[in-house]
Amino acid sequence: MSKDEKISFCQCLKGVRVPQGHSSNVKSLVSMQDLKLIGLKSHDCHILMQQLLSVAIRGILPKNVRHTITHLCSFFYSICCKVIDPSKLDELQNEIVVILCELEMFFPPYFFDIMVHLVVHLVREVRFCGPVYLRWMYLVERYMKILKGYVKNHYRSKASMIERYIAEESIEFCLEYMSKANPIGLPANSWHHKRSTSKCLHGVNIVSKSRSEVLQEHLYILNNTDEVIPYIEAHKAIVKENNPIQTEK
């Protein structure tokens, strides 16, 4: 890309705002001085490749290169969906082969390392192992970051993690028996939360349900769900079989 195209690309990513928890703050990953992306994590690269890149390259790069990269982003979006139609896997396989052939026409040979080649096998993995989102490690990586935050004594890092984890579990266990207590989790008083909920919760009275009421509502929903009705009927049949009703003669 030329310098003007790099500036346009970085300015586009600099102004991107994503929902809380969707990815890292993209604005902090863009360096306008060096015109580069810095500090990208694996999940940030995934979000960039799947959703943001196709938007950021609009109006820059030659038309054929831009369209090929956009099709590649669309391919990643398709295989990462929570619902995948098996009949469309052959079409996706043919599509990624054409995309890689087009990339070979536009980019020099040193661009094609082993990571680019592995894209050809992603559709086959989906066919054998199911949707991608059930197998990726982003959730584990995020939880590992939480565990690393528990470490206070670097000479006894594992002991620090265990001690902090047990303390947090104990507090959460005690909170189940305490009313009017805030559970441990995401901070509800963050700036993003206040800005997004201040308008929709204005003038609304929040009612806290007791545990018995929640259990009654849960039981009502289960008893009126189509998927649960066959199990209820089977249970009634077993009860009637074990406890026959004696009619009066």
C-alpha positions as CSV (number, residue, x, y, z in Angstrom):
1,M,0.0,0.0,0.0
2,S,1.1,3.6,-0.6
3,K,1.5,6.0,2.3
4,D,-1.9,7.6,1.6
5,E,-3.6,4.1,1.6
6,K,-1.9,3.2,4.9
7,I,-3.1,6.4,6.5
8,S,-6.7,5.8,5.2
9,F,-6.5,2.2,6.5
10,C,-5.2,3.1,9.9
11,Q,-7.7,6.0,10.3
12,C,-10.5,3.6,9.5
13,L,-9.4,1.1,12.2
14,K,-8.7,4.0,14.6
15,G,-12.3,5.0,14.5
16,V,-13.8,1.5,15.0
17,R,-15.8,0.9,18.1
18,V,-16.8,-2.6,19.0
19,P,-19.2,-3.9,21.8
20,Q,-17.7,-4.6,25.2
21,G,-16.2,-8.0,25.3
22,H,-16.2,-8.4,21.5
23,S,-12.5,-7.9,21.1
24,S,-9.7,-5.6,22.3
25,N,-9.9,-1.9,22.0
26,V,-9.0,-1.6,18.3
27,K,-8.1,2.1,18.7
28,S,-5.2,1.1,21.0
29,L,-3.8,-1.4,18.5
30,V,-3.3,1.2,15.7
31,S,-0.1,3.3,15.6
32,M,-0.6,6.4,13.4
33,Q,3.1,7.3,13.7
34,D,4.4,4.1,12.3
35,L,1.2,3.3,10.3
36,K,1.2,-0.2,11.7
37,L,-0.9,-2.5,13.9
38,I,0.8,-3.3,17.2
39,G,0.0,-5.7,20.1
40,L,-2.5,-7.9,18.2
41,K,-3.6,-11.0,20.1
42,S,-4.8,-14.1,18.3
43,H,-8.5,-13.2,18.9
44,D,-7.9,-9.6,17.6
45,C,-6.4,-11.1,14.4
46,H,-9.5,-13.3,14.1
47,I,-11.9,-10.3,14.5
48,L,-9.8,-8.2,12.1
49,M,-9.8,-10.9,9.4
50,Q,-13.4,-11.9,9.8
51,Q,-15.1,-8.5,10.1
52,L,-12.9,-5.4,10.1
53,L,-10.5,-5.9,7.3
54,S,-13.1,-6.0,4.5
55,V,-14.4,-2.6,5.8
56,A,-11.0,-1.0,6.2
57,I,-9.8,-1.7,2.7
58,R,-12.7,-0.2,0.9
59,G,-11.5,2.5,-1.5
60,I,-7.8,1.4,-1.3
61,L,-5.8,-1.3,-3.2
62,P,-6.5,-2.3,-6.8
63,K,-10.1,-3.6,-7.4
64,N,-9.1,-7.2,-8.1
65,V,-6.9,-7.4,-5.0
66,R,-9.6,-5.8,-2.8
67,H,-12.3,-8.1,-4.0
68,T,-10.1,-11.2,-3.4
69,I,-9.3,-10.2,0.2
70,T,-13.0,-9.4,0.8
71,H,-13.9,-12.9,-0.4
72,L,-11.3,-14.4,1.9
73,C,-12.8,-12.5,4.8
74,S,-16.3,-13.7,3.8
75,F,-14.9,-17.3,3.7
76,F,-13.6,-17.0,7.3
77,Y,-17.0,-15.6,8.4
78,S,-18.8,-18.5,6.8
79,I,-16.8,-21.2,8.4
80,C,-16.9,-19.5,11.9
81,C,-20.7,-19.3,11.9
82,K,-22.6,-21.2,14.7
83,V,-24.8,-22.9,12.1
84,I,-23.2,-24.4,8.9
85,D,-25.1,-26.1,6.1
86,P,-23.2,-29.3,5.2
87,S,-24.4,-29.1,1.6
88,K,-22.5,-25.8,1.2
89,L,-19.1,-27.2,2.3
90,D,-18.2,-28.2,-1.2
91,E,-18.9,-24.7,-2.5
92,L,-16.8,-23.2,0.3
93,Q,-13.9,-25.6,-0.6
94,N,-14.0,-24.6,-4.2
95,E,-14.2,-20.9,-3.2
96,I,-11.1,-21.0,-1.1
97,V,-9.1,-22.8,-3.8
98,V,-10.0,-20.0,-6.3
99,I,-9.1,-17.4,-3.6
100,L,-5.7,-18.8,-3.0
101,C,-5.0,-19.0,-6.8
102,E,-5.9,-15.4,-7.1
103,L,-3.7,-14.5,-4.2
104,E,-0.8,-16.2,-6.0
105,M,-1.4,-14.0,-9.0
106,F,-1.3,-10.8,-6.9
107,F,1.3,-11.4,-4.2
108,P,5.0,-12.4,-4.4
109,P,6.0,-16.1,-3.6
110,Y,7.4,-15.2,-0.1
111,F,3.9,-14.3,1.0
112,F,2.8,-17.9,0.9
113,D,4.0,-19.6,4.1
114,I,2.6,-22.7,5.8
115,M,-0.2,-20.6,7.5
116,V,-1.6,-19.5,4.2
117,H,-1.5,-23.1,2.9
118,L,-3.4,-24.4,5.9
119,V,-6.5,-22.4,4.9
120,V,-7.2,-25.1,2.3
121,H,-7.8,-27.7,5.0
122,L,-10.2,-25.6,7.1
123,V,-13.3,-26.8,5.3
124,R,-12.2,-30.5,5.7
125,E,-11.8,-29.9,9.5
126,V,-15.3,-28.5,9.6
127,R,-16.6,-31.6,7.8
128,F,-14.9,-34.0,10.2
129,C,-15.1,-32.1,13.5
130,G,-18.1,-29.7,13.3
131,P,-18.3,-25.9,13.7
132,V,-15.1,-24.1,14.4
133,Y,-16.5,-22.1,17.4
134,L,-16.8,-25.4,19.4
135,R,-13.1,-26.0,19.0
136,W,-11.2,-22.7,19.2
137,M,-9.2,-21.8,22.3
138,Y,-10.1,-18.1,22.7
139,L,-12.1,-18.8,25.8
140,V,-9.3,-20.8,27.4
141,E,-6.8,-18.0,26.6
142,R,-9.1,-15.4,28.2
143,Y,-9.4,-17.5,31.3
144,M,-5.7,-18.0,31.4
145,K,-5.3,-14.3,31.5
146,I,-7.6,-14.2,34.5
147,L,-5.5,-16.8,36.3
148,K,-2.3,-14.9,35.5
149,G,-3.8,-11.9,37.2
150,Y,-4.2,-13.9,40.4
151,V,-0.4,-14.3,40.7
152,K,1.0,-12.0,43.4
153,N,4.1,-14.1,44.3
154,H,6.0,-15.0,41.1
155,Y,8.1,-17.5,43.0
156,R,4.9,-19.4,43.9
157,S,2.8,-18.7,40.9
158,K,0.7,-21.9,41.0
159,A,0.0,-21.5,44.7
160,S,-1.1,-17.9,44.2
161,M,-3.6,-19.0,41.5
162,I,-5.0,-21.8,43.7
163,E,-5.3,-19.6,46.7
164,R,-7.0,-16.8,44.8
165,Y,-9.3,-19.2,43.0
166,I,-10.4,-20.9,46.2
167,A,-11.1,-17.5,47.8
168,E,-13.2,-16.4,44.8
169,E,-15.2,-19.7,44.8
170,S,-15.8,-19.3,48.6
171,I,-17.1,-15.7,48.2
172,E,-19.4,-16.8,45.3
173,F,-20.7,-19.7,47.4
174,C,-21.5,-17.3,50.3
175,L,-23.2,-14.8,48.0
176,E,-25.8,-17.5,47.1
177,Y,-27.1,-17.2,50.7
178,M,-26.9,-13.5,50.9
179,S,-29.7,-11.3,49.5
180,K,-29.0,-7.8,48.2
181,A,-25.4,-8.7,47.3
182,N,-23.7,-8.1,44.0
183,P,-22.1,-11.2,42.5
184,I,-18.5,-11.3,41.3
185,G,-18.2,-10.8,37.6
186,L,-18.1,-7.9,35.0
187,P,-18.3,-4.5,36.7
188,A,-21.9,-3.2,36.2
189,N,-20.9,0.4,36.9
190,S,-18.5,0.7,34.0
191,W,-18.7,3.7,31.7
192,H,-19.7,1.6,28.7
193,H,-22.5,0.0,30.7
194,K,-23.9,3.3,32.0
195,R,-23.9,4.8,28.6
196,S,-25.6,1.9,27.0
197,T,-28.3,1.3,29.7
198,S,-28.9,4.8,31.1
199,K,-31.6,5.5,28.5
200,C,-33.3,2.2,28.3
201,L,-33.5,1.8,32.1
202,H,-34.7,5.3,32.8
203,G,-38.0,5.2,34.8
204,V,-38.0,1.4,35.1
205,N,-38.5,-0.3,38.4
206,I,-36.3,-3.4,38.8
207,V,-37.9,-6.1,40.9
208,S,-35.8,-8.8,42.5
209,K,-37.4,-12.2,42.6
210,S,-36.9,-14.6,45.5
211,R,-35.4,-18.0,44.9
212,S,-38.7,-19.8,45.3
213,E,-40.3,-17.6,42.7
214,V,-37.5,-18.2,40.3
215,L,-37.8,-22.0,40.8
216,Q,-41.6,-21.8,40.2
217,E,-41.1,-19.8,37.0
218,H,-38.4,-22.2,35.8
219,L,-40.7,-25.2,36.5
220,Y,-43.5,-23.5,34.6
221,I,-41.3,-22.9,31.6
222,L,-40.1,-26.6,31.6
223,N,-43.6,-27.9,31.9
224,N,-44.7,-25.9,28.8
225,T,-41.8,-26.6,26.5
226,D,-42.4,-29.0,23.6
227,E,-39.0,-30.7,24.0
228,V,-39.7,-31.6,27.6
229,I,-43.3,-32.9,27.2
230,P,-42.3,-36.4,26.1
231,Y,-40.1,-36.8,29.2
232,I,-43.0,-35.7,31.4
233,E,-45.4,-38.2,29.7
234,A,-42.8,-41.0,30.2
235,H,-42.4,-40.0,33.8
236,K,-46.2,-40.1,34.4
237,A,-46.4,-43.5,32.7
238,I,-43.7,-44.9,35.1
239,V,-45.5,-43.4,38.1
240,K,-48.9,-44.9,37.1
241,E,-47.2,-48.3,36.5
242,N,-45.6,-48.3,39.9
243,N,-48.6,-46.9,41.7
244,P,-51.8,-48.3,40.2
245,I,-55.0,-46.5,41.2
246,Q,-57.4,-48.9,43.0
247,T,-61.0,-48.1,42.0
248,E,-63.8,-48.7,44.3
249,K,-66.0,-51.7,43.6
